[in-house]
Amino acid sequence: MIEARREALLAWYDRHRRTLPWRDAADPYAVLVSEIMAQQTQISRVVPHFERFVERFPTVEALAAASLRSVLAAWSGLGYNRRARYLQEAARHIVEHGWPDPAALQTLPGVGPYTAAAVASIAFGEPVAAVDTNARRVLSRWAGEELDGRALQDVAASELPPSRAADWNQAIMDLGAGLCRPRPECGRCPVEPWCSDPSVYSPPGSQSAFDGSIRQARGAVLRTLLDRGSAPVAGLSGLGIEPARLQTALESLHADGLIEQSGEAWAVRD
């Protein structure tokens, strides 16, 4: 059954895979940028940001040599801006020490288990399974039960065809994003005959509302400081953020190493 399902999914992927600017990239830098951008962000939003970002910083060396201000400006609009700092820190580590062994990619700033596995398989050809939310949903439905933790990793590893690990990981992503969604389109699914229970799905915890959140305040403050260069707290009052939330946003941006204070003024770190 596993072999037939593999063949069916890979054949479907070969015909219908999404066209993404980092796919089939020989440069692991492009893969790393795309995977960090895709953390907590829909691929449709990532694509234009990725294209602009790698045009501005085409190599790992260019990103490492840039100012944090220019990196954040290029990242602007993508959200979760600490990822931009982590990405630049990773670039600087790579320039200084070289790329880590694929098994040690998690030593890079901002790189967790999924991102490490995705980069290892796609950029370096390593036979490792990359398990994100989409993959968890797909594999759970195949197994007919909610999978998590060690059980999820074991099933993912057992399904992986070592000779096409990169294609397999991306095929699972495409299937989960396109057909095996929370409300699955089983009639169009290439592996429907080998699916145990398409009803198996536990949605992730809902994210708090963006409007009025600290995330919204952080984004507004950072955009303003990128535009103005620097501003005192009083100069940020026109953003319409209540004082307590504004102060929390400033403190969290500072804790993330994105802004710094000089006297009464706040500015993006260089």
N, C-alpha and C positions, 0 to 999 in steps of 0.2 A: 504493500500500500504506500509506504513512504516513497519508494522509488517512482511509482506512477505519479504521485502527487508532485514530487520534485520536477519531473519531466513536464507535467502539465503547466505548473506555475512558471517555470523558466521559459517554456515556449510562449506563454502569454506575455511574459515580460519582454522577450525579444521582439515581439510585435507591437506592444502597446506601452512600453516604458515612457515615462515622462521625459521630455527634453529639458534638461537643466544645465546651466552653464558650467558647472563643476564636474559633471559626470564624465567619466573616461579621461579625467585630467591626469597627466603624468606627474604633476607637481603636487606633492603632499601639502604644500602651503595652501593651495586653493581648496583642497578638501577640508583642511583644518578650519579655514575661515568659514566655509559653508556650514560645517557642523556646529561651530560655536554660535553662528548667527541663528541656526535652526533651533537652538535650545529655547523652548517656551514660545516659539514664534512659528506661524504658519509659513509653509514653503512659498506660497504665492506672494507673501510680503518680503520674504528673504531675497528672491531673485533680483529685483531692481537694486536693492541695497548692496547685494554682493557684487553686481556688475560695476556699480559706482565705486565701491570700496577697493576692488582689485585694480581698477583703472588708476585710482589715486595712489595705491600702494601695491604695485604689481609683483613684488617679491618679498620674501620674509625679511631680507636685509633692509628694504625700503621702509617696511613697517617698524622694524626695530629702531631705525635711525630717526623716526618722526617724533614730533612733540606730541604729548598726550592731548593737547588742545586740538591739533589737527586731526588726530585719530577720532576723538569724540565728535568733532564737527562732521567727519565723514560718516560716522555711525548714526548721527542724529536722525530721529524718527523711527528707529528700530526698537527702542526701549531696552530696559534692563542694561543700562549703560556700563555697569561694572564689567560686563562681558568684554567690552572694548578694551578696558585696561588689562584684563586677564589675557586677552589675545595678544596685546602688545608685549606684555611680560613674557608670554610664551615665545614670541618671536625673538625677543632679546636673549632668552635662554638658549634657543636653537642657534642663533648666530654665534654665541659665545662657546657653546658646548657641542654643537651638532644635534641632529635629530636623535632623540632617545631610541633605544631598541624598541620595536613595536610593542613588546610586552610591558614596557615601562612608560608608555605614553601618558599614563595618569600622573606622572611626576610633573607634567607641564601645568602651569596655572590655568584654572578654569576647565580642565579636562577631567570628566568623570568616567565611569565605566562604559556607558553607552558611546560617548564621543570617542573614547580611546579605541573601542572595538570597531567603530565605523571607520575611523582613520586607518587603523591597522589593516582592515580588510580591503578597503577601497584604494588606499594610497600605496600600501606595501604588500598586498596580496596575501595577508595572513589568514589562515582558516579559522576565524573566530566569529561567533555570532554576535550581532549588534541588536540589543533588545530595547526598543523604546515602547511608548504607549501603544502605538499601532501594532507592533509585533506581539506584544502581550495579549492584545485582543484577538488577533488572528490565531495565535498558538493555543490560547485557551479554548477557542471554538473548535479547533481541530481536536483537541484533547477531550472536549466535552466537560471541562471543569475549569474553574478559576485557577490560574497558575500565578505563582509569585515566588520571589526569593530563589532558593536553590532549585526547587522543582521547575520553575520557569527556565532557569539557565540550563538545566539538564535537558529539557525538551528541546530548547533552541539549539543546543549543541548536537543533539541526536538527529535533528532535521537537516543540519547544514551539509551541503555537498562541498567537501574541501576544495575541489578543483574549480568551483565557481562561487567562492564565498562572497566576493564583492557583489556579484550579480544577485545572488540569493538574498543577501541583506537588503539590497535596494528593491528587489521584487516584493519582499514582505512589506516594506515601507509603502510601495506603490499600491499593493493590494489593500492594505489597511486604510490608506488615505483615500483611495478611489472607490472601492467596492465593499470591502469588509469594514464598513463604518459602524458607528453605534446602531444605526438602522441599516442593516446589510442589504445589498442588492444581490441576493443569492442566485437569481436567474441569470445573471451575467458573470458569475464567479467561475473562473477556470478550474477551481479545485472543489467545487460544491459536492461532487460525489464522495469526496473523502473528508467531509466536515462532519464532526460528531454532533454539534449542537450550536447553531448560529444564534440562539437566544442567550448564550453565555456572555454576559457583559456587565461589569460593575463600573459605572462612570467614575472618573476621578472626582475628588472634592471640588466643588465649585469655587472659582476664584472670586475674591471680594470685588465689589464694584469699583470701576476705575474712577468714575467721577467722584470728586471729593476725597480721593485717597492720597496717601503719602506718595505713591508712585506718580500720580498726576502732578503733585506739587514738585517732586524731584525733577521731573521732565521740564516743567515750566521754568524752574530756577536755572537748570543747566542750559537750556536754550537761551535764556536771557543773558547769562554770563558769557556764553560763547559769542553772542551778538554784541554785547556792550564792552566786553573785556573785563570789567570789574564793576561792583556795585555794593554800597553799604546795605544793611538790612532795610533801612528806611527807603532806599531806592528800589527795593523789591516789593514794597507794599502795594504798588500799583497793579500787581499781578492778581489781586483779588483773593489771596490766600490768607486765611485767618492766622494771626500771629503764632499761635501754638503749633499749627501744622507747618508753617513756614520755618520755624525754628527746628522742628523735628527733621524736615527735609534737608536743611542746611547741615545739621549734625550728621545725618546718615550719609550724605554725599561726601562730607569730610572724612567720615570713618571709612568709606570705600576708597579713599585716596583720589577722589575726582576733583575736589576743590580745596582751596586753602584760604586762610584769612591773614590779611596784613593790616594791622590797625583796625579800622572800622569796616574795611572793604573785604568782600569775598571775590575770588577769581578762580577760574579753572586752572588747575596745575599745568605747568608747561611740560 
